[in-house]
Amino acid sequence: MIYKIVHRTTYKYKYPVSRGNHVACLKPRSISRHSLRQSELTIKPSPASMTERIDYFGNHLCFFTVEEPHDELIVEARSEVVMQSPASSPQPSPPWEEVVAMLPRDQHPEVVEAYQFRFESPRIRLKPEFAAYALQSFTPGRPLREALLDLTARMHSDFRFDSKVTTVRTPVEEVFQKRRGVCQDFAHVQIACLRSIHLAARYVSGYLRTYPPPGQPRLVGADASHAWVSCYCPVSGWLDVDPTNNVVPSDGHVTLAWGRDFGDVSPLHGLILGGGVHTLKVAVDLEAINPEAVEA
């Protein structure tokens, strides 16, 4: 399967912006589940300069500067990813306490890299209440994968999706108390729970393919930017779970970037001179296309 992804962001400013410096994190990663075929970024007004680099976590970043006055900024990322065949059955995972004990002692590069995701980050604090919630699933001797799936299912049952009660700045403690929020909030809460019992967990941003109701046409731009969680197990590697939908990410999820929390992987951010109040509109379209048509 090949996905064609269009991610369009439009800023409209009340007053002209004289200069804007921006960073875009909009190029999907190549991972075991899928590989990046091609990607391009279109910006209006045209930037005076544009450079690309790989950040600390291996994500693709594009830095660009718009120097002409403008009251609207449009950033459109177009990508194609090739989905790979489903992986074989997962390996049995060890008891989660063994993983906790192993993380600080194992000196293999992959484990050392994962260990950094065991600590607090700017948007995620470790709290006893998060640990207590996690320990309802992480009972003594329970395999890590089994406990992780149970925590994911409990969160899906206990938390309600509500896009009106939080913003990107809502503290994870408030989300935990209200039991409401969006995918970003649920990912932050689950990471806080896992880190609070000393497991390594990272924030994953990407795209989720949605499906129209039976008999209804597919709406262009109605797919979604999404976020989920990845927990490290030395035997199996990174284990992805989606607490918003209570699923293990598969061929409907496309990974864009990962980091400690949302702040590391924001799709677009920067600094502007002028502008005043602004409105933001984001549209994502994820379409499965015919591989033969692509080759032609």
N, C-alpha and C positions, 0 to 999 in steps of 0.2 A: 504494500500500500504506500502511496505517495500523498503527502499532504501539502497543499498550497496554502500558505498563511499570509494574510494581510492584516497588519496591525496599524491602524490610523489614529493619530492623536491630533486634536485641534484645540489650540488655545486662542481665545478671542479676548483682547484687552480693551478696557474702557478708553485708555489713552495710548498714544503711540509708544512703543518700546524703542529706545535709541540704540541699545546694544544688548545682546543676550549671549551668555556662555552656557552651554548645555552639555550634558552627558547622557547618551542613550545606551541602554542595555537591552537590545532588541534582536540580537542574532542568536538563534537556538544553538545549543551545544550538540556535539556528537557524542552519544553514549551507547551503551550496549543495546538499548531498546530502539534507537533510531540514529541515523546519520544525517548531517547537513549536506544538502545537495547544492544549494546556492542561496545567496542572500544579498539584498540591496536595500539601501536607505535613500529615500527621496525627501528633501527638505525644502520648504517654501516659506519665506524667501530663501534664495540660494545662500549658503553660508560662505563667509569670506575665507574660512579655513576649516579643515576637517582632518582629524587624525584618528587612527585606531590603535588599540593596544589590548593586551590580555591582563586582567587584574590579578590580584593575589590568589583568588579562588579559581582562576582559570576561565572566568567569564569574558566574553567579547564586549569591549566598550568602544564607543565612538564619541570623541570630543569634537564639538563644532561651535563656531562663533558666527552669529549673525550681526552685521555691523550697520545695515541700512535700517532706517525707521520702519516699523511695521506695527499694525494693530491686530495681526493674525499670524499664528505660526502653525504650520502643518508638518507633521513628521509621519511619514509612512514607511513602514518596514515590510518588505515582501520577501518571503523565504519559502524554500521547498525542502522538506525532510522526507527521507525514505525510512519507513518503518521496517524493522527487522522481524524475523520469525520469532514466535514466542519462545522464551527460554525454557529449558528443561525443568522438571520438578525441583523445587527448592530443597537445598540440603537441610537436614535437621539442625536446629540451632541449640547451643548449650543453654543451661540454666542462666537466667539473666544475672544472677549474682556472680557467676564465673566471669561473665563479660565485664562487669564493673571492676572486679579484681584484676583482670587481665589488662585493661586499658592503660593504666599508668606504668605497667612493667614491660610490656611488649615493645621492643625497639625497632620493629619492622617499619619502614618508611610510611606505609599505608596506615598503620595503626597510629603512628606519631602524628600524621596529618589529621586523622579523625579525632584525636584526643583534644585538639583545640576547640572542638564543638561541644565540650562537656561543661563549659563555664558560662557565666553570665555574659550578656552582650548588651549593647545600648538600649534595646527595646524589650529585653527579656531578663527578668530577675528571678532568682531561685528562692522559693518560699516553702515553709513546712506544709502549708495547705495544698500546694501543688504536689508535693511528695505524697501526702496522705491520699489524695485522689488517685494518683498513679498506682499506689500500693494495693488498691482494691483489685487491680488487674495483675500486678506483678507480685504474686504470692510466692512464698518460699519454694524454690526448686523448679519453678515453672519455666519452660523454654522461652527464650527471648521473643521469638517470632510469634508464638501463641499468645503471650502476654501483650505484645504490641498490637496485635489484631483485636484483642479483647478491649484494650484501652480505646482504640479507634472506634469500635462499635459502641462503646459506652458514651463516648463524646457525641457521636452522631445521634444517639438517643436523648442525651441530656441537654444538648445545645440546639438552639433554634436559629436558622438562617434569617437574618433581618438586616437589611442594608441601611436602615434609617437610624440605628441606635449607636453606631460607632463611626469614627473617622480613622484616617491613617495614624493619628496621634493618640488614639484611645489606649490607655495603659492596659497591659495584659491582665493585671489584677482586677480591673473594672469589668473586662469581658468575662472573666471567670466568675465574678459575682452575679452579673446579669444573666449569664448563660445565653447570650445572644450576640450576634455579630455576623461577619462574613468570612470567607475562606482564609483571608490573611489573619484574622483574629483567631480562628480555630487552630491554624498552624502554629501561631505563637503560643497559645495555651498548651498544646500538646508538647511542643518543644520544652516549655517551662516545666511541665510535669516530668518529662524524661530526664532533663538535666538535673532536676531536683533530687532524683534518685541516682545521680552520678553516671548516667548513660550519655553517649555522644549523639547529638541530634542536630540536623541542619535544616534550614528553611529552603524550600525549592519553589521557584516561580516558573510558570509556563502557561500552556494553553490546554483547554479542555474542549473536546468536540461535543457539541450538543445535538440533539435530535428533535425535529419538529413533532408535534402530536400527529397521530395517524390521520392521513388524509389531508394534512396541511402542507403547504409548500415550505421549503427551506428558506429562511430569511437571511439574506446577506448581511453580515456584520453583527449577527446575533450570538455568535459564539463568545467565549469568555476568556479573559485573562484569569489565571487560577493560581493557587498556592497549595502546597502540601508539605509533607514532612518526610525526612529520611533519617533512619536510626542505624547506627553502625553496629555490625556484628562481625567479629574477627573471622569467623568461619564462613559466613555467607556474603560478607561485604555490606554495602548499604542497602537497607530494606525500606522501600518507599511505601507510604500509606497516605490515604486521602481521608482525613476525618470529616470533611464537609459532606462527602458522599458515601463514606464507609466502604471504600473499595481499595484494592491494590492497583496503583496506576499501571495501565497496560497500553493497548494500541489507541486509546482515546486521549491519552495524555502526552503532550510534547514538552520536554524540559527546555526552558530558556536559560536559567542561571540558578546558582545556589550560593548561600552565604550563611552568616550567623543569624540574621533576621532580615525583615523587609528592607531595612536601611541599606543593606549591602547590595540589593538587587533591584532597586527601584527602576522601572522601565525608562523613565525620563525625569531628569531633575537638572537644576542649574540656577544661575543668577541673572537677573535682568535689571536694566536701568529704565525706570518709567513703568508704564502699563496700568498702574492702579489696580482696580478690581478686575478680575478676569473670570471667564467661564472655561470649563474643560469638557471636552467630549471625546470619548474613546470608543472605537468600533473595532471588533476583531472578527475576522472571517477565516474559518478553518475548513477547507474543502478537500475531500478525497478526489484525486484526479486519476485518470487512466494512464498507467505507466507507458503504454504504447504511444499515446498521444504526446507525452513528454519527450520520448526518444525521437519522434518524428520532427 
